[in-house]
Amino acid sequence: MKSALILEDIKETREWLAEILDSIFPAISISQAGTIEQAKQAITSNRFDLALIDLSLPDGSGIEIIQAITATSPDTFTVVATIFDDDSHLFPALQAGASGYLLKEQSKEQITELLRGIITDAPPLSPAISRRLLEHFNRPMISNDENLTAREKDVLILISKGIKLDDVANMLGITRNTTASYVKNIYKKLNISSRAEATLTAARMGLINTDSM
C-alpha cells in the first residue's frame, strides 16, 4: 500500500487512524478528508490503494464515497471505520463495495492487527461484524452454485482471496475487461455486491477454506 485516503470528520480520530496506517505501511502517503465534499475532491484528483471511510459525516454518508471509489477505482481496498454495527449500516456499505468493516470502539492494537491482514489478503472485519455476517449468510437459502460456469468459479476463488482484477486476468490468461465481466456476472448470479460477500459465499460453496486465509 503506497497511498491511502482517510475520511473521518473528527481530527483526533483521523490522526489516530493515520498513525495506525503509518505503523503498518511505513512509506505510505496519506490524504485526509473531513467531509464528503473534501473526499470527492481527493478521489477526483488521486487514485488510492487504500481508503478508510467513516459512514456518518456532516454533509452526508460515507457510502456515497465508497460507491464513487468502487465505480472509478475498483482496485482500491476500501474499509469502513465506524461506530455503527447494525444491519442498516453494514449491508449497504458492503453492497456499495467495501472490502472491510471495522468498529472504532476497538483498541489501537486490535485495529492495527486487523488492518495488517490486508497484507495477507485477510478481509479486515471486526469480530462482531464477522459474527453478524456469518449469522446472515448461514440462513438457509437456495444455492446458485450450479449457475456458475467453471471459469466463473475460477474467478470467484481468486477475487475471494483478495487478488486484484489485473492479477486475476494475468493468472487466467484473459483480459481485464473480460475479468470484470465475469465478476459482474458472478455478483448478479449470487446476488452479492462486494468482495467481502464474495469471500463468505465462496466459503459456503466450499470453493475456499477461510481457516487458511
C-alpha positions, -999 to 999 in steps of 0.1 A, spaced: 0 0 0 16 32 -12 -13 57 -8 -44 60 14 -74 82 20 -89 87 55 -124 101 55 -133 110 91 -148 142 105 -131 141 139 -95 153 136 -82 133 165 -97 101 150 -82 109 116 -47 113 132 -52 81 152 -60 61 121 -31 78 103 -7 66 130 -20 31 126 -15 31 88 20 46 93 29 17 116 17 -9 91 29 7 59 58 30 68 62 46 34 25 52 28 13 86 16 -19 96 35 -46 121 24 -72 132 49 -107 144 44 -133 156 70 -163 159 47 -179 142 17 -170 172 -4 -134 170 5 -133 133 -2 -149 138 -36 -121 163 -44 -95 139 -32 -107 109 -53 -112 130 -84 -75 140 -85 -59 109 -70 -61 71 -71 -56 54 -37 -45 19 -28 -65 20 5 -94 41 18 -107 42 54 -142 56 53 -164 67 81 -201 65 74 -216 94 93 -202 127 80 -215 163 85 -226 166 48 -237 130 41 -230 93 42 -196 77 35 -214 51 15 -216 78 -13 -178 78 -14 -175 40 -13 -198 39 -43 -177 65 -61 -144 48 -54 -158 14 -65 -170 29 -98 -138 48 -106 -111 28 -89 -123 -7 -82 -89 -19 -71 -88 5 -42 -92 -15 -10 -120 3 8 -126 -3 46 -153 12 67 -142 26 101 -173 34 121 -192 31 154 -222 15 137 -226 -23 139 -262 -26 128 -275 -42 95 -288 -9 82 -252 4 80 -233 -28 75 -250 -43 44 -254 -11 24 -217 -4 29 -208 -39 17 -232 -36 -12 -216 -3 -21 -182 -21 -25 -165 -20 9 -139 -48 14 -137 -45 52 -157 -32 81 -141 -21 114 -156 -7 146 -137 22 161 -146 10 196 -117 -15 193 -83 -7 207 -54 7 185 -37 -27 187 -68 -46 176 -74 -22 147 -38 -24 137 -38 -62 137 -70 -63 116 -57 -38 90 -24 -57 89 -44 -86 75 -46 -67 42 -10 -78 36 -20 -115 37 -54 -109 19 -74 -113 51 -105 -91 49 -104 -66 79 -136 -74 98 -142 -67 134 -152 -98 153 -187 -85 160 -191 -79 123 -178 -113 113 -204 -129 136 -232 -108 122 -222 -117 86 -219 -154 94 -253 -153 110 -268 -136 80 -252 -160 54 -258 -191 75 -295 -186 70 -310 -213 47 -311 -202 11 -311 -217 -24 -276 -220 -37 -268 -206 -71 -236 -226 -73 -250 -247 -102 -255 -215 -122 -218 -206 -122 -196 -217 -151 -162 -234 -144 -144 -202 -154 -167 -181 -132 -158 -203 -103 -121 -198 -110 -126 -160 -109 -147 -162 -78 -120 -182 -60 -93 -156 -69 -113 -125 -61 -124 -141 -28 -87 -143 -19 -83 -105 -24 -64 -108 -57 -67 -77 -79 -85 -78 -112 -54 -72 -132 -36 -101 -115 -67 -123 -119 -67 -116 -156 -29 -124 -159 -33 -157 -139 -62 -169 -161 -48 -156 -194 -77 -133 -202 -82 -95 -205 -90 -73 -176 -123 -63 -193 -133 -100 -196 -124 -105 -159 -146 -75 -149 -174 -90 -170 -170 -123 -152 -171 -106 -118 -203 -87 -128 -220 -120 -138 -209 -137 -106 -222 -109 -85 -256 -110 -103 -259 -147 -101 -250 -149 -65 -269 -118 -56 -239 -102 -39 -222 -68 -43 -188 -68 -27 -156 -89 -22 -164 -94 14 -197 -111 4 -179 -130 -24 -154 -144 2 -182 -156 25 -203 -170 -3 -173 -188 -18 -166 -203 16 -202 -215 19 -199 -231 -15 -168 -250 -4 -146 -232 -30 -122 -217 -5 -111 -225 31 -113 -194 53 -93 -211 80 -62 -208 59 -67 -172 49 
